[in-house]
Amino acid sequence: MMMYEACVPVLQHYLNQLDRMLFKAQRHLGTKPEAELLQLRLAPDMMMLWQQVLVAIGFSLRASAPLVGVNAPMTQFEEKSI
């Protein structure tokens, strides 16, 4: 089994799960602004939701780029919206 076959489907699965959770969270917000959700933490010492999402995306990019023979993109993520 190639490393790509072992890693990329797992990363895709978890990013799809994250997408579904964010969709549900957005629906749950109703008329409240998205910024409220993005600032939430599950515990006081945890990163805010927007930071955790960016870490998950960044990890997936950095882990999968070498598997396809490219350098990981150096992107500056900013808090935007879900």
RAGI-V367097 format. One record per backbone hydrogen bond with DSSP energy under -0.5 kcal/mol. CO is the residue of the C=O (numbers start at 1). NH is the residue of the N-H. If there is no record, write none. Layout:
# RAGI-V367097
CO&NH, CO&NH
This chain:
# RAGI-V367097
2&6, 3&7, 4&8, 4&9, 7&11, 8&12, 9&13, 10&14, 11&15, 12&16, 13&17, 14&18, 15&19, 16&20, 17&21, 18&22, 19&23, 20&24, 21&25, 22&26, 23&27, 24&28, 25&29, 26&30, 27&30, 29&32, 33&36, 33&37, 34&38, 35&39, 37&40, 38&50, 40&49, 43&46, 48&51, 48&52, 49&53, 50&54, 51&55, 52&56, 53&57, 54&58, 55&59, 56&60, 57&61, 58&62, 59&63, 60&64, 61&65, 62&66, 64&67, 64&68, 65&68, 65&70, 66&69, 73&75, 75&77
